[in-house]
Amino acid sequence: MDMQSTDIKNETDKVCIIGAGSSGLAAAKTFAERGIPFDCLERENDIGGLWNETTGTGVVYDTTYLVSSRKYTGFEDYPMPEEYPTYPSHREALAYMRDYA
């Protein structure tokens, strides 16, 4: 099967997104915009992936900050708030992801 010429809508009933961190959220938005049905599976009861320290599986320290600026880290269609510092904390990054979702 030639995958380059195959329309995904004709090849599957539903797409599965693993994880509701930043990449999973971006994938979910893209599929939703294109009318592609999907399920997003997240092992925790909250979004945020590794940025969510409250789930017990997040890997950020209390003092973790983004190493890229909010200008370049935010989703293209939903910029990080101007009131955030140039390099947001992990709590601000998680709040941003929750707002985006």
N, C-alpha and C positions, 0 to 999 in steps of 0.2 A: 504494500500500500504506500503510495506517495503522500507522505505527511505534509509536504509543502502545499499541495493543492487540495487537501482535505479540509472541509469545513467542520470544526469541532462540534457544531450544533447537530450535525448529521451523524456523528459517530458515538455519541454518548447521551445518556439520559440526564446525567448530573456530574458535575465536577466536584472533587473533594479537596478542600483547602485544609492543610494540617497546621493548626496553630492560629491564634488570634493576636499575634504580636503585630508590629508595624507592617511586615511583609504580608501577613495574612489579611490584614485590613485592606491594604492596597489591592491585593488580588481580589478580594470580595467586591470591592467597589468597581473594579474593572469588569468582572464577570456580570455584575448587576447592570452596569451601563450597557453592556452588549446583549442583555437578555439571555444570558447563559445561566441555567439553573445550577446552584451549587449548595453544598453543605460545608460549613466551616467547623471543624472539630478542634476543640480546645480542652485539654485535660483538666484545667482549673475552672473555677467558677467565675473567673473574671478575665478580662482581656489584658494585654500588655506584655505577654511573653516574659522574656528575661528581665525586662524593666520593672516588673511588678514584684517587689520584695515581700508583699503581704501574702503571697500564695504559698510560700515555703519552697518554691522551685525557682524563684527569681535569683539571679546571681549578682545583683548590684549591691555595692556597699552603701551605707547611709550617706557617704560623702561623694558618691558618683555624680559626675556631670558629663554632659555630651562633649565630645572632642571636636565636633563640627558645629558651626554656628547655627542658630535657629533659622537663619535665612536659607541655608542649604540643606537643612535636615527635615524641614516640614514638607508635608504633602503639597504638590504643586497647586492643587485646587483649594487648599485650605492652609494658608500660611500660619506659622506659629504666632501667637499674640505679640504685638509690639512691646507690651509691658514685661514680657519675659526677658531675662538677661540674655546677653549675646550667646552664652553657653549655658543652656538650661540644666537644672538639676534633674535627676532621674524622676523625682516626684512631679516636676513640671512636664517632663516628657510623657509620663504616664497619664497625667490629667489631659494633656493634649490628645493622646490617643483615644481616651474615653470620650472626649468631646467630638472627635472625628467620627467615632463609631456611631 
